[in-house]
């Protein structure tokens, strides 16, 4: 008869190592980067009401993060044009991998997990040609780079995983070069698009804006529970032009461009910093830190409300409506009816609030 020790060893071999989850890391609902008054930077895990769950130091300013769908693991991206991303074990609060962009590339500050979390996709710039690229990294192989393909445009920024391992890509259309900082090199010829690619890089669908809006850089994405995609834009013309900054799209249909009245559009100063669907998917919001505004629309593009808040930018689905962050350390909860403060800390939140799960 086998011993108890042998039995347990066999059981472990049969079942494998127990899988850790976000609950083991305190069950955070969001990730967000922030700068402290001292100038230091960190990645925070936040609870559903905006309370701190954990704080993990970063070596430099963070932008967005990609949260693994099940494991307590995040990839924190440097602000573009960044050449590194840090894989962070959020359970023990330490960096476990550093991803360096390949020679001749830089990251654009965003990434997304595919294949149930097995593959990390990163948005990148091929510096010499200006072509947008998607890099692929295998988590099982210690985040080894295993492939890449073209993004379908120039300047891919935020990317989102859709059901069926489809990748939605906001190709902003703006060419940059690290030697010239954040200078925009092709404003006269830029042509943004929203692209849908398969996991193998096959172009499934591509959506372009009308020619008069080709200077409206498609930057950030949100996905509703029913699969509708919303995109936020940043106008490269005069801020007072008052062009639409929100687009809504369903696969196989034409995009819907949504806007408030002209005065409100002008007040946004041509800049939508973040975008999110509400918790129930019935509303979509865009923020403008430059204009100090949150605009709320329905999913057909009808303007519903404006809320004023200085330097508001981060936005994600909340337990009810939206959760938002600002550059003054505030965390807020809102919907079309109201925007109410939840917490405030002595820090400056960066542009994005990433919902986990």
KETORDREN-540955 format. One record per residue (C-alpha): x, y, z; residue in one letter. Coordinates in steps of 0.1 Angstrom, whole numbers, plus 2048, in hexadecimal, padded with zeros to 3 digits. Layout:
! KETORDREN-540955
XYZa/...
***
This chain:
! KETORDREN-540955
800800800x/80F8227F7x/81883A813x/80585A81Ax/82386E80Ex/82485B7EDx/7FF85F7E9x/8028857EEx/81F8877D6x/80B8757BCx/7ED88C7C1x/8038AB7BDx/81189C79Dx/7EF895790x/7DF8B6798x/7FD8CD792x/8068EC7A6x/7E88FE7B5x/7E091C79Fx/7E193E7AFx/7C69577A8x/7C097C7ACx/7AE9747CDx/7CF9697DBx/7DD98C7D4x/7C199D7E8x/7A799B7CCx/7AE9BD7BBx/7959C97A2x/7AC9E2790x/7D09EA787x/7DCA0E784x/7FEA1F783x/805A3E797x/820A577A0x/827A5F7C4x/82FA837D0x/854A787D4x/855A707AFx/855A4A7B3x/83EA3479Ex/82AA167A7x/80F9FE79Bx/7F19FB7B2x/7D79E07B5x/7B59F07BFx/7969E17CEx/7739E67BFx/76EA067D3x/790A147CAx/7A2A0A7EAx/7C7A007E8x/7CD9DA7E8x/7F29DA7DFx/80E9F17D3x/82B9E57BEx/8489FE7B6x/850A05791x/872A11785x/862A2D76Fx/840A3B765x/827A2175Cx/80BA24743x/7F3A07741x/7F59E374Dx/7E99C273Fx/7D99AC75Ax/7DB986756x/7B7979755x/7BB961772x/7DE961781x/7E997E798x/80198B77Ex/8039AB76Bx/8189BA750x/81F9DF756x/8299F4738x/83FA12737x/831A32728x/836A33703x/84FA326F3x/85AA1970Dx/8729FC706x/8699E7725x/84C9D6736x/84C9C6758x/83B9A5760x/8319A8785x/82698D79Dx/80B9A07B0x/80A9867CBx/82D98C7D8x/8319AF7C9x/8509AB7B4x/85B9AB790x/860989782x/86899175Ex/8739AF74Ax/8689B0726x/87F9C470Fx/8729CF6EEx/8869BF6D1x/8A19D36C0x/8919EE6ABx/8709EE6BEx/85F9FF6DAx/83F9F86EDx/820A0F6ECx/815A0A710x/7FB9EF70Cx/7F79CA70Ax/7DD9AE70Cx/7DC989715x/7D09706FCx/7C994A6FDx/7BC94B721x/7DB95D72Dx/7F594771Cx/800962703x/807987709x/80399E6EBx/8149C06EBx/8109DE6D5x/8319EA6C6x/841A026ADx/85A9F6693x/86FA15695x/881A14673x/861A1065Ex/846A1D676x/8319FE671x/81C9F368Fx/8249D169Cx/8149B86B5x/82D9A46C9x/8249826D8x/8339756F8x/82E952708x/82795372Dx/82E92D731x/851933723x/85994F73Bx/84B96A723x/862960707x/85A9726E7x/84B9596CFx/83F96E6B2x/83298E6A4x/81C99C688x/8129BE679x/7F69D168Bx/7E69DD66Bx/7F0A0166Fx/808A1A67Ex/80AA226A3x/7F6A056B4x/7EDA106D7x/7D49FE6ECx/7CB9DA6E3x/7AF9C46F0x/7A899F6EFx/7869956E2x/7759726E4x/7849596CCx/7A89676D1x/7A09856BAx/7B59A46C1x/7A69C76BDx/7C19E16B6x/7BFA066B8x/7D8A1169Dx/7DCA356A6x/7ECA3F684x/807A54694x/82BA4C68Cx/845A536A7x/86BA4D6ABx/87CA496CDx/898A616C3x/87DA7C6BFx/86BA756E0x/845A776DCx/846A8D6BCx/82CA836A2x/83DA7F681x/821A79668x/803A8F671x/7FDA9864Cx/7FAA74641x/7EDA61660x/7D1A4865Bx/7C5A3767Bx/7B0A1867Bx/7A09FE692x/7AC9DB688x/7A19B8692x/7BB99D68Ex/7BB978695x/7D49696ADx/7E996168Fx/7E9984682x/7CF980667x/7BC9A065Fx/797999667x/7899BC664x/7959DF662x/782A00669x/78EA2265Ex/781A45665x/774A5C64Ax/790A70639x/787A9064Bx/78FA7E66Cx/7AFA6E663x/7C1A8367Cx/7ABA74698x/7C3A5B6A7x/7B1A3B6B4x/7C2A356D5x/7AFA216EFx/795A056EFx/77A9F6704x/7669D76FFx/7429D270Ax/7349B1718x/7229AC6F7x/7419B26E2x/73B9D66D7x/75C9E86D4x/760A0D6DEx/77EA226D4x/78BA436E2x/79DA5C6CBx/7B5A796CEx/7B2A946B4x/7D3AA16A5x/7C4AC1697x/7B9AE06AAx/7AAAD76CDx/78DAEE6C7x/782ADB6A7x/769AC76BDx/76BAA76A9x/75DA856B6x/773A736CFx/75FA546D3x/758A386BAx/743A196BEx/7469FA6A8x/7379D76A3x/7489BF68Dx/73B9C0669x/72A9E266Ex/735A06668x/743A19686x/72DA32699x/73EA536A2x/72FA626C1x/731A866CEx/722A9E6E7x/718AC16DEx/732AD76CEx/73AAEA6EEx/741ACA701x/755ABB6E4x/76BADA6E4x/76FAD8709x/77EAB5706x/79BAC76F4x/79EAAB6D9x/7AAA926F2x/799A72700x/7B1A62719x/79FA42723x/77FA2F71Ax/769A1572Bx/747A0572Ax/733A0674Ax/72F9E675Fx/70E9DC74Ex/71B9E672Bx/6FEA00725x/714A1F727x/737A28719x/74CA44727x/76BA5771Bx/781A6E730x/795A8D728x/7AFA97742x/7B6AB672Dx/791AC072Dx/78AAB3750x/76CA9F744x/75BA7E744x/743A7A727x/729A5E729x/716A5070Bx/6FFA33705x/70AA166EEx/6F8A256D0x/70DA456D3x/6F4A5C6E4x/704A756FBx/6F6A7171Fx/70BA86737x/72AA9973Fx/73CA99761x/758AB276Ax/777AA777Cx/79AAB677Ax/7B4A9F769x/79CA81767x/7A9A65750x/7A9A4175Cx/788A30756x/77BA0C759x/75A9FA760x/7519FC784x/73C9E879Cx/721A01791x/727A16773x/74BA22770x/769A25786x/780A4277Dx/7A2A50789x/7B2A73787x/7D4A83789x/7CDA907ACx/7CAA6D7BCx/7A4A6A7BAx/790A4B7B3x/76CA517A9x/74DA3E7A1x/734A4A787x/71AA4476Cx/705A5B757x/6F3A69776x/710A7278Cx/736A70793x/73FA6C7B8x/761A6A7CAx/769A497DBx/78DA4D7E7x/7ABA647E4x/7CFA5D7E9x/7EFA727E8x/7F9A677C5x/7F3A6F7A1x/7E2A5478Ex/7EEA4E76Ax/7D8A4C74Cx/7C8A2974Fx/7B4A14767x/7B59EF75Dx/7999D9768x/7A39B5772x/78E998765x/
***
